[in-house]
Amino acid sequence: MEKIPYLGHTLTRWQVGPSTFLALPEKGARLMNWHLTLGDGSVRDVIYWPELPALDDIAKVRGGNPILFPFCGRTFDRGDIHFWRDENNTRRAMPIHGIARQGNFQVTRLDERGFTSLFQPGEEARAAYPYDYEFTVSYRFEPLALFVELSLRNLDTKPIPWSAGHHFYFTLPWGEGRTRADYFIRIPARATLRQNFEQGQLHIGPRLGPEESLANKDLIDVFHTALKNNAVVFGERGGEDQIILRIGPDRVPPKPAVVVTWAPDDNSPFYCVEPWMGPANSPEHKTGLYHVAPSETQTFLVEVSLK
């Protein structure tokens, strides 16, 4: 573990076996990059991070793993985007993907295998999410895997709603001379959903097979739900290199859990496979919206491993 300067900030770098992890635990609790040193000395990026001239607004950087809290995606209140309505019928502002990815964190654990960061909500975050709580992000790094746990502890006297998630930017393609069409994904979903970006409602999504090419445009902006097991697998067709993403410790995750597939265009150097506790706009439609009782804690655990 070592500290390195980067665009006016100080990153932490971990070397765990063949894997190197780079993170900025104090800002958005952002894992920025994961790369693997192969036997021939070459390097393979697993988690993508772009070349940047400056790091002025980390929330807008398309790379790493932005933390989505307290809600994922776009929230709506009666058709108006970027709002939600709390249990007191009060309309509140809520940025896309919530308030944590752009927020400040206090590092409470930093060791040779990872870190834990505690969210420090500012005035805008407290207005958007007016509760007394502790939200922590904990990473554990392994030679060929990472584990990340989101934890919400209720210090309030009333239940606290949440539906958090991750926005992993995976480097893809990772093989020289490959295109997205050379890669497959297997998501064990019984159903798919899409969101109406004008009003926020959920609609039935496209019919997809048990295995799809990552070049299939029908995958974009889809919530894969009613998961039959907790393992999502994607990788190069006919190759041995695969990435396995697991949601939670149980073989079958909670029914509202979703996996989101997204990329901005056909030529982007990354592809997003995102595990969420529930689909976007959960405060309004209530699907995937959880409540933490006073004095209790809820967690959301995700594992990403290489095969």
DRENGUDO-76178 format. One record per residue: x negated, y negated, z of N, C-alpha, C in turn. Coordinates in steps of 0.001 Angstrom, whole numbers, plus 500000, padded with zeros to 6 digits. Atoms other than C-alpha are relative to their C-alpha. Example, Ala and Ser with C-alpha at 12.3 -4.5 7.8 and 13.67 -1.06 7.14 Angstrom:
499110501190500000487700504500507800499100498800500000 500820501190499940486330501060507140500770498910500730 
//
This chain:
499147501199500000500000500000500000499118498761500000 500798501218500064498631496593499065500865498837499537 499338501228500414499694493009498486499306499453498762 500575500572501210499235491437495063500755498729499636 499333501242500403499955487890493799500703500178498655 499246499903501248502560487479491058500888498772499849 499170501148500364503950484225489614500431499201501224 499708500805498827503721482369492899500607500767501158 499468499153498941505044485282494979498951501054500361 500874498901499596503382488149496816500792501297499975 499336498713500129504447491633495782499313501021500890 500599498850499334503896494883497609499948501151499008 500187498873500919502507497836495660499681501255500812 500205498704499370502696501462496762499467500992498970 500503498892500807500659504310495280500335501282500753 499560498756499363502343507632496108499814501115498975 500312498999501009500802510529494227499783499328498662 500181500616501314501008509762490503500868498770499770 499053501104500165503698507104491059499502498715500638 500248501333499474503208503376491547501320499244500037 498762500762499812506054501254492922499629498560500341 500200501424499738506160497446492886501334499407500451 498763500561499477508695495493494932499754498633500607 499982501278499306509548492079496333501067500115501094 498995499703498969511282493107499577500675498774500588 499457501211499393511828489506500709501011499288499114 499105500695500927513775488417497617500889501009499295 499067499055500599516842490430496734499705501441500336 500457498625499711515120493486498253499744500736498689 500070499528501385514182493993494610498834500968499776 500977499123500633512374497080493435499831499498498578 500232500609501298510742495692490313499567501020498951 500554499079500997508835498505488642499593501306500663 500514498674499619508099502211488936499338500564498760 500667499362501128505480503721486665499185501185500481 500602498699499726503809507096486482498699500106499218 501261499738500681500157507849485690499943501482499644 499957498619500479500083511002483564498603500630500047 501247499248499901497407513679483472498922499528499049 500987500475500969495725512190480403499588498552500234 500356501371499676495463508790482080500952498951499455 499027500943500519498313507196480148501050499685501061 499016500469499028501098505350481954501386500020499367 498601500002500448504844505872481616500827499170500966 499074500786499193507276503268482874501291500774500223 498709499403499672510320504666484663501036498908500210 499152501167499776511897501468485991499368498814499284 500492501054500887511548498606483529499901498655500712 500125501400499593510260495109484325499405499222498843 500485500731501176509781492476481605498797499126500313 501026501033499874506860490157480995500701498661500175 499333501255499679507839486802482512498995498857500090 500866501164499795506372483272482394500119499438501410 499752500521498655507889482439485808501057500868500658 499013499234499249510033483954488529500868499026500795 499215501053499358512346481037489223501362500498500477 498664499505499648515631482977489335500015501510499824 500143498555500102515119486652490107501330500686499712 498689499379500216518867487343490006500301500183498520 499706499938501426518891486747486253499016500867499219 500987499180500690515910488984485458500593501372499694 499518498676500399516908492080483505498871501005500169 501040499039499700514668494594485175500061500409501456 500039499523498626514022496589488320501320500623500421 498731499495499471516968497477490525500669498913500825 499233500970499228519188494541491498500996500700500928 499073499459499015521232495254494635501333499261499875 498666500563500202524963494721494159500772500111501315 499343500020498694526676493669497407500658498639500202 499191498901499452529319493314498737500848500726498966 499188499407501050531090494018495442499192500053498706 500695499810501272529895495232492032500775499351498862 499381500478501228530553493638488686500788498716500189 499190501215500017533176490994488025501210500165500910 498787500022499191535786490208490660500942498928499467 498949500907500471539067488489489866501017499791501117 498843500246499142541837486867491848501132499482499135 498814500360500780545136486851489974499621499432498635 500409500359501349543384486598486635498837499037499912 501112500955500012540673484104487643498716500714500398 501252499303499771537142485451487392499146499298501058 500951500457498990534468485090490135500679499533501288 499333500240498728536977484993492978500502501329500550 499324498875499377538424487458495443500865499454501133 499079500423498952541151487297498100499804500900501208 500308499211498812540357488387501652501271500428500736 498871499440499263542568490037504282500902498931500599 499185501111499511543803486603505418500676499239498871 499398500604501192545030485807501894499285498710499594 500812501155500374542220483279501449499189500316498759 500808499825501212540720482914497991498578499523500271 501393500329499784536929482945498046499207500221498715 500886499826501154534231482531495400499159501251500193 500875498824499958532214485640494525499265500109498673 500755499881501258529403485638491932500058501427499456 500077498672500587529127488540489516498928500801500741 500877499082499262527513491479491351499719499552501432 500092500312498591527849489712494681498950498979500376 500801501054499390525525487724496919498603500441500434 501271499497499467522522489937497696498857499933499008 501115499889500948520511490196494473499231498690499862 500668501298500043519720486464494620499632499502501394 500134500464498633519447486337498412498639500281500620 501218499795499218516666486228500984500192501157500975 499990498864499096515787489263503086498825499890500967 501078499870499015513729489826506215499522501443500006 500554498647499994511404492812506080499928500491501446 500002499432498650512001494977509148499187501283500083 500890498825500044509938498000508047499179499934498730 500894499970501151506920498158505774498903500999500327 500997498975499720504826501309505657499527500636498703 500611499389501180502979503613503294501000500677499074 499007499316500832506202505140501959501219499148499676 498860500808500385508518502171501551500260498837500927 499655501178499207510376499353503254501491499991500319 498617500335499687513599498200504888500096498489500092 499798501441499993514910494677504325501415499675500463 498733500447499419517688492883506218500436498710499319 499469501160500710519863490417504287500171498819500946 499867501238499248519751486817505492500954499070499241 499048500789500796522956485231504158499878498508500264 500002501448499892522819481517503446501419499465500060 498691500651499866525674479031503534500977500479498932 499120499565501081527075480034500135500434501450500200 499662498598499763526918483746500989500978500153501153 499075499916498865528651483177504331501397499522499622 498686500466500453531439481251502618500678501045499125 499439498984500892531891484016500041500418501260500747 499821498731499279531796486836502607499878499687501495 500062500632498676532717485413506041500107500980501159 499954498984498956531901488298508368498685499989500776 501198499815499190529434489105511105499517501428499775 500434498670500428527343492017509831498491500031499839 501380499777500401523945493479509105500017500877498753 500113499234501240523301494610505543498520500248499737 501402499647500217520047496484504968499842500859498754 500408499205501157518315498007501954498725500733500397 501154499188499594515911500872502672499537500870498842 500606499165501039513550502490500163499024500981500623 501037499017499688511558505673500593499443500524498695 500659499619501235509030506506497896499320501354500152 500618498683500055507902510023496989499175500090498719 500844499915501197505382511230494377500774499989498684 499210499959501232508124511874491800501456499627500251 498623500346499670511198510318493382500035498745500857 499720501049499029512690507432495280501381500234500584 498723499986499315515508507258497796500294498569500440 499631501345499579517397504030498429501369500072500672 498775499969499213520065503548501079500454498578500312 499354501249499610522416500602501465500794500267501265 499353499786498709523731500196504997500698498719500443 499222501135499513526483497901506302500467500298501422 499624499876498586526819497547510078500941498861500364 498993500987499653529922495761511349499767499480501416 500160500662498715529169493303514164501207499136500339 498811500835499881532588491684513795501059500701500850 498881499436499235535913492285515552501109500510499103 499009499536500977537786493238512373499291500822498937 500631499207501061537182495707509539499405499114498910 500682500736501061534800494542506800500097500804498702 499917499291501280535452495439503113498677499964499254 501164500023500884532692496443500731500128501091498952 500093499006501072531992498362497527498732499665499219 501314500417500479528288498099496755499456500959498933 500601499134501008525946499614494183498640499522499547 501327500252500558522771499534492109500102499741498500 500035500364501428521831498217488658498637500407499430 501305499526500462518845500387487670499784499717498518 500445500194501384517062499280484492498927501054499706 500944498942500335515421502432483160499322499700498665 500728500156501256512700502105480537500457501063499018 499537499044501018514045503681477359500025499314498647 500643498679499970512831504934475018498659499947500739 501303499938499347509773506097476940498989500828499208 500914499274500863508274508236474184499642499186498773 500452500773501151506192506698471430500709500455498732 499325499705501250508056506478468133501427500483500168 498637499531499744511368507390469762500992498841499939 498907500958499932514710505630469564501021500509501006 498971499610499037517740505703471797500730501275499566 499316498808500511519223508396469545499278501291500375 500758498810499612516487510787470721500254500414501450 499760499748498587517874510729474263501465500368500246 498653499562499627520892512379475878500287499564501432 499606500196498612522860511814479062501143500953500321 498928499127499508524997514224481064500563499391501280 499316500571498841527516512669483457501208500879500287 498928499042499709529866515124485203501311499324500405 498800500779499693532911512826485026501239500637499380 498714499527500514536520513886484634500771498890499285 499256501122500575537630510406483559499062498822499772 500737501238500220536365507078482250500963498826500079 499228501234499894537539503518482811499211498869499355 500606501257500419536864500104481345500754498857500662 499381501171499407537552496656482716500353498983498938 499611501131500834539471493917480949499278498765500533 500806501112499521537017491009481183500776498685500030 499184501202499953539837488469480724500818499910501277 499113499986498831542032489534483655499491500862501147 500588499188498953540010492138485550500617501359500208 499352498709499788542378495106485264499151501136499437 500654498789500488541104498641484755500900500697499000 499275499258501026542114500638481673499300501330499758 500601498718500362541537504179480516498898499769498979 501145500171500867538150504420478849499950501031498890 500121499091501143536871506410475861499889501457500453 500173498574499740536983510187475693498574500384499624 501406499661500207533423511436476058499764501465500320 500334498613499761531837514862475995499130500165501227 500854499755498830529857516500478804498564499552499779 501315500526500339526675515452476989500143499063498817 499900501000501054526324512329474866498624499457499649 501195500717500415523608510630472850500031498606500604 500046501355499472522457507402474452500122498944498904 499718500930501095522906505840471025501498499800499797 498551500103500148526683506300471373500480498679500610 499571501313499530528108502786471622501234500064500892 498845499854499114531212504114473357499603500076501471 500469499932498614529069504482476494499886498627500653 500303501328499465528599500731476880501183499463500808 499011500588499078530449499113479820501078501000500407 499059498955499587532067502387480887499751500369501452 500052499443498649532861503495484437500331501483499889 499785498551499992532439507277484630500400500380501425 499479499801498662534530508462487564500572501403500173 499532498655499628536101511479489303498886501008499724 501192499203500267532635513037489347500128501399500603 499898498608499551532543516846489599498807500404500860 501146499820499112529075516768491179499219498707500021 500658501283499753526599514146492259498775499744499132 501230500110500785523877514629489600500272499514498578 500012500512501369523511512528486443498613500265499435 501282499620500605520775513755484089499882499336498635 500232500519501351519268511964481101498521500145499663 501372499796500431516161512426479026499910500216498506 500279499821501415514602513191475678500497501355499528 499494498736500554516282515813473537498839500925499674 501036499021500276514169518952473418498737499817500806 501187500242499188511686517522475894500207500439501437 499931499584498606510875518399479463500208498831500950 499884501163499121510894514853480858501458499581500140 498627500402499716514212514083482502500032499182501278 499735500765498787515521511646485086501313500512500584 498801499528499306518028512874487664500375498961501045 499474500965499053520136510388489564501092500681500811 499018499352499126522060511721492568500656498965500902 499214500908499170524821509889494400500381500717501286 499632499473498700524993510688498098499407501358500298 500585498735499572523946513758500080500880501211499713 499064498891500212527031515856499277500020500411498531 499988499488501379527382518046496194500999499245499141 498994500785500719530537516151495189500144498651500697 499875501320499368530562512385495812501461499616500206 498619500464499834533680510499496960500656499713498651 499287500103501287536332510377494225499893498623499353 500064501306500671536185506578493658498627499652499427 501341500348500472532413506612492990499938500001498479 500136500085501449531417505621489473498528499912499625 501289500245500634528376505687487233500276499112498796 499812500950501096528143502732484859498861500173499004 501009499966501055526322502953481516500085498698499205 499994501321500632525241499704479887498644499672499406 501175500647500594522745498017477587500516498812499200 499492501191500688522997494557476008500050500134498487 500020499812501441522152495715472471499236501276499673 500626498747500427520725498582470434498490499996500156 501454500082500028517154497326470626499373499647501345 500565500343498698516742496556474319499038501103500442 500995499004499577513702498303475886500400500718501289 499505499361498783515846499560478766501429500481499772 498610499538499986519093501362479462500404500117501465 499564500038498611521090500910482654500934501152500322 499149498943499445522522503867484563500190499618501460 499752500714498755524191502400487625500978500756500904 499088499366499054525650504242490648500680498950500895 499214500939499205528444502244492318500946500771500921 499025499401499089530710503021495260501395500059499400 498696500033500659533706502151493088499936499075498802 500014500859501181534668500337489881500072498522500359 499992501448499792534451496574489467501383499520500426 498772500665499540537067494296491045500732500794501080 499378499169498964537670496655493951500828499214501014 499155500692499031539008493916496294501432499797499515 498649500250500518541978493417493963500775501291499784 499252498775500279542881496924492787499828501068501078 500221499164498808541533498621495981499331501346499722 500681498739500298540014501618494166498513499856500309 501401500071499625536615502275495719499681498922501007 500221500999498953537101499583498357499988500709501351 500151499370498689535843500787501747500046498926501078 499972500911498862536285499222505175499174500590501135 500827499591498867533740499414507983500660499474501273 499345500391498761535390499392511399499023499281500923 500890500682499049534025497172514198499098500989500734 501038499221499314530815498562515758499565501244499236 500380498830500791530495501162512999499098499589498836 500903500201501131528078501568510072500361500969498889 499836499145501168528600502925506563498762499871499116 501178500002500860525868503867504084500342500510498608 499896499522501385525465504511500366498597500398499561 501333499449500284522526506763499453499904500438498542 500258499587501381521064507273495984498568500519499901 501322499432500287518134509419494829499755499950498505 500434499927501402516266509050491540498726500836499974 501164499123500041513832511839490698499650500343498561 500490499603501313511749512995487751499856501510499959 500076498541500191511912516511486392498953500325498954 
//
